[in-house]
């Protein structure tokens, strides 16, 4: 999907962009045979993402249901929302984010990506996430608070096999900004999820590119990566943006987001490698793009991902097209 000529140009640009951190030899997480859920429940709290002055709480619980679910406890009578592409409502306008909704239009959860991305790497197949609003908390340490809370719970197996899926051949979706995402089948002698993620911003973030396999260790390392925003958008939200409900009470501050001006960061970036901050690339790859892969409800994707300058809108379009064109196939974990 997309303009073939434009995608070819972007492919060449990405291939010419240097790799800042190549971890392709890092051991990936092994493919598992049996599904799991949490051994016990745990709660975490923090300031709201869109209502920064309010404290929001999430409780992670074991479940007999298959997959990951979001349950609004403040909306009694509403069914839990299955994490899946069919329940994606929007990817945001002023603030880019994935919003999941099911049934009643009030039964939604915003900014779910930093939550659901962990489905891909934490080894937890079935999970009920109970929220006291549609506005999950935004933490100063990215998603590390959630990762550590889930680790403390431990897991137990359930009597169902883990399902894996892949594509039979490479598939690509291209956007309108020189962005694209390609999914390819895995190497059969080393089945894993290998990610090649490159981005480019006209700010201090600049060009960044990382290559790595999916693993719990690298996910935990990268989970401190915060959402990045430009200094111009921060100023906009604090002035003109205050007339819009979406950003009027936005909980962004200098601790929980990375703010980049044209030539330098407003606050200290994270995840340095060889003197270069790669926080934006790690956030994009682990906490944003993997969230889109978590929207495949039928199994865990195995293969290769090549992403260039893409965002939530193109991510979700990719997953939708996988189903519209029926190109996902089972991958046998032998």
Phi, psi and omega in degrees: 000138180115179180278117186298319181295317179295321179295319178299320177298316181293323176301315180295320179297317180294317181296333178274351180279128182297149175273121182280330181210111181254108180246026185297340178271359179292139180299127178280165172293132180292150176289133185265158181263322190240138180293156180228164166220178181291149175279337179203172182267160177205148179239147174225148182226155177187175178296145180295150178291313183258351175229077190299340181271356180257143175271129181245144182234138174238138176240126180260123187231152172296155177210150174274348178289149179272132179102187178256142186225149176242124185238113178281103181288344178276359179238073181301137181096347177273139179284151175300151181265119177287134174287108183188157185298331181292345181254009176287125181267307182205165174246023174081163178244281180291315177253112181289123179193158179268127178246124176257142181213149176215133177068237180311131181299344176278347184270076182226162171224127181267165176046051184278347190301323183287345175272302192287340178301332183289346175301331185282339192229347186273354180072026179242112186271327186233121187209135173252122179251113180262131183236147179268008176192180175270011185239091183293160180290155176243120187260154178289336180256037180061237178253012183298323178302320180288316179303312183293323178296317180292324178299320181294333182289326188073173181229159172230150180277153174238164190278046178224144178283150174285132178261135176241148179227160176208190174246149182287331182208165181300138175231143185225140167240135178245145180260201183253005183238028184075017182261151176202161172222135177237133171251137180228158177295159179281165168286125187294334179278352179209067183292125181196181172252112181249129188242130174239106188238124178231143178221168184206120180235146177277039181227192179298340178297317176062218179265134177219141178211132179226149176230130182198156173271155176293127177206152179296323182295313181290327176298316180295319178300316185279348186293346177279355181290126184267160170304139177256147177216161180271156176299325179297320180290324176300315179296318179300313181296328182278350182238265182300323183297343182292347177277351181258132182299328183300327186237000186302320182244026183306134185274012179295139172212183186287354179259327187258358172225155175266125185246122183243127171272188182298318187241345180208163177280144175285323175237173187285122177285172185234176174057063177280145171218121183052043174083000182245129177286126181240027182300318183296318181293318180293320178296314180301314185287312190270319187260347179249301185294320178293337175297321178295319179294331177290346179281358173276104188280345188275353181167183179263128183285136175236133180154211181235140177240130175238115185234132182227114174060018186273166178218191187302320184297313180289324176305309183290327176297320177302310182295321177298317181294329177302321181278321179298325181261000176051053183256355176282138179228154177296144173246120183279118179273094182264000000 
